[in-house]
């Protein structure tokens, strides 16, 4: 293994923080790291490195994938929740960043506003990873695209249908499409559209908007969705159920997609709401591979942020 020098701190706060070439490297590394994992080959490039995980939003998959992944790379983990550290409440975010980054080698934060993680990163001496914010979820889209590549090859030139809320997942899919050369078909209920200013797109060439979710799925290579009510929006749950009633990904939607189209969902899923049981438990669903791949792509990401491009 080579030992490249890392001269500047790189953060991963949104999908656009890396280039297309760097993503190609990450996907190749994720495949190799996953191969080692499946073959029980010990691989400890991050021995003596410590990951701090800060959770203001709870998560099963994010905690397990980062924690297990860091241990598998030979490192250790410090786990902080709102009971241990409330960003910007017990002390300024900037001060927390200065202290935590002096004691650890890399930080993952799962919180509400993107502004919090940006402020933290701007005062951190070590790389900071976005584990999820209200605006973006780059690690999930990293896993989703890697999963597509595993099953179908390059995503360049393909069509991804997003059915549901114009949320952090939708924002990140739009960024990925513009950067990696594929198209997103967006279909959201009225009042729940994507805020295109948040995604920060340079043009509208990489996405199309559809009022009818079935039309969005027509000819798609991948159909994907998310829960109707994300964490932090629970008070809107009943209103959202009514507004999203026609945005359940069902067999009819999958039938108008390409015959070999995949279905993805970042989980947790509510069968009978955003997706039918027939779809998520059906032969086109790759949600369990997708969930596992969070761990493998995040291992590749942490390796890259700490060691640079490893051959």
N, C-alpha and C positions, 0 to 999 in steps of 0.2 A: 504494500500500500504506500502510495506517495504521501508526503507530508507538506502540502502546499501552505504558503503563508497567507494569512488573512490580514490585510493592511487596514481595512476600514470595517466598521460595524455595519452589518446588513440586517435590516428588520424585515419581517413579513407581516404587514398590517393590512394589505389588500392584494388582490390578485395581480395588479399591475406593478407590484414591487419587483417582479422578476421578468426577464426577457424570454422570448420564445426559445432561444438557444438554451437558456438556463432551465426552462421547463423540460426540454428534451433530455438534458442531463439528469434532472430529478427523476423523470419517469424511468430512465435506464437504470439509475441507482436503486429506485424502489423495487424494480423487478429483480435485481441481483440480491438486494437485502432480503426480499421475500423468499427467494430461492434458498438462501442460507438458513433462514428461519425454518423453512419446511424440511430442510435436510439436517436440522439440529447441528449446524456448523456454528461454533462460537465465533462471534464477531464483536469485539469490544473497542471500537475506535474512540469512544467517549469515556474511557476509564478515567476516574478521578474528576469527571465533570459533573456539575449539579444543575438540575433543572428546577426552577421555582414555578409552581403552578398556582395561579391566583384565580379563584372562582368567585365572582359576584353573581353569576348565573350557574345553577347546578347543572350537572351533566353526567350521564353514565358513560357514553361512548368517548367523549373527549377526555375524561379522567383516565379511563382504562387504557385507551389507545396511547396517550402520551406517557403515562406512568409505566405501563408494561414495556412500551417501546424504548424508553430511556434506560430501564434496567437491562433490556436485551442488548443495548449498545454498550453496556458496561458502566453506565453512569448511575447517579442517585437522584432522588426526587425529594423536594420539600413541597408539601401540599398546604395551601392557605385558602380558607373560605372567608365569607363575610364575618364570621365570628372571630376570626384571627386578624383580619386586615380589611378594613373598609376604605377603598381608595378615595382619598379626598375628604374623608370624614374625621378619622382620628388624627390624621396629619395630611398636609398637602400631598397630592399625587407626586409632585416633583421630588419631595423629600423621600417618599417611599421608594421611588425609582433609584435615587442616589444610594440609599442604604441597601436595598435588596440586590442591586446589581454589583455591589462590592463584595457580596457574600456568595453569589452564585454565578454560573457561567452562561445561562440562557434562561429566559422567562417566557412563559405562556400565560396569557390573560384572557379570560372569558368574562365579558362584562356587558354593559348596556350601551352607552354612547361611544361611538368611535373616537370622540374627542379625548376620552379618558386614556385610551391606549396610545394615542398620538402624543399626548402630554407625557405619559410615562416613558415612551420610547425616546423622546427628545432629551431626556435627562438620564438615560440608562447607559452604562458602560458596556453592556452586553446585548446580544441580539434579543429582540422581543417578537413573539409570534402571536398573531390574532387567533385565539381559539373560538371566537364568535363575538360579534357585536351586533347591535340592531341594524347596522348598515351593511356589513359584509361577513361572509363565512368562507374565507379562501381555502382553509384546510379541507373543508368538505368537497369543494369543487375540484381541488387537487386530487382527492381520492376518487371522485366520480369520473373524471377524465381518464385517470389511470385504469379504472375498472373498464371503461369503454375500450381503451387500447388493448387490454388483456383479452377481451372477448371478440373485438371486431377490427382491431388495427387502428390506424391513424384516424383522428377525429377531424382532421382538416377537410373542409369541403362538405361535411355532414350537416344534418339538421337536427337540432335539439328542440323539442317542444316543452315549454314550461307552462303548466296548467295550475293556476291557483293564485296565491297572494303575491303581490309585487314587493317581496320582502328582501332580506339580506341575501338569500340564496339566488333570487332572480337578479339582483344587482351584480352578484359575482359571476353568474353565468354570462351576463352581458359583457362584462370586462374580459372574460376568458374567450368569448367568441371573437371579439375584435382583435385580441392579441394572437390567437392561435388559428384564425382563419376558418371558422365555421359559422353557422347561422342559428340564431335562436328565434323560434316562433313563440311569441308571448300571448297568453290569453289570461286575463284577470277580470274579476267582476268590476263593474263600475264603482268608482270610489276607492279601489284598492290597486290602482295602477302603479307601475314602477316609476319612481322619481328619477328621471333620466339624468338630472343634474348630479344626483348622488353617485351614480355609476361613473360619471365623468367621461363619457364617451366622446371620441373625436368626430364621429360621423354616425349616421343611422343605417349604414349599409350592411351591418352584421346582424340586424334583427328586423322582424316584421311583427306587427300587432294584429291580433285577430279577436273579434268580439265573441265568436263561437269557438269554444274550446275544441270541439271536434275538428273544425277547420284547421286549427293550429297543429293538430296531431297528424293531419293528412300528409302522408309521404315522409314522416319523421323517422330518423334512425334511432332516436332515443326519446322516450317520453318520461318526464320526471315531474315531481310535485313535492309538496311539503304540507305540514299541518295547516289548518285554516287559521288557528289562533296560536301565534308564537308566544314564547315566554315574555311576560311583561304586558301582554294585551288581553289578559284573562277577562277583564271587565267587559270586553266586546264580544265575548264568546257567542252569546245567543244571536246577536245581530249578524255576526259573521256566518253562523250556520245557515241563516236565511239567505244572505247575499251570495254564498258560495254553493248553494244547493245544486246548481247545474255544472259545477266544476269538479265533480268526482270522476277520477280517471277510472273508467270501466271498460268492459270487454269491447264495447262499440268503438270507443276511442282507439284502443289498441288495434282493432281490425282495420282502421283506415290508415294507420301507420304502416311502414314497410313490413313485409312478412317476417323479417329477421330483426325487427326493432326490439330494443331492450327497454325495460322499465326500471327506474331507480327512485329511491326515496331515502332521504337522509336519516329517517327514524328519530323518535318513535312515531309509529303510524297508528291512525285510527281507522280501522276497517269499517267501511260503510259511510265514511265521511269523505276525506280527500281521495281515497282509493278504495275500490271494491276488493273483497277478499279473493275473488277469482283472479284478479290481476296481480296483486302483491304476492300471492301464494302460487301463482301460475308459472308456466315454463319460460316466459319472457322476463321474469323478474330476476334481477341480480343483486337484490338489496343486501344479502348476507355477505357476498363477496365485497360489495361496496363498503359495508360496515367494517369488515376486517381490514380492508385496504387503507382506512384512515391511519392505522398503526404503521403500515409499511411506508406510505408516502411521508408521514410525519418523521419517521426515522431518517429517511433520505433528506428531508428538509433540515432537520437538526444537524445532521452530518455536514450538509452544505454550508449552513450558517456559521458553524464553528470551525470547520476545516477547509472550506472552499471546495473546489472541484476535485474529488477523489477519483483516481483512475481505477 
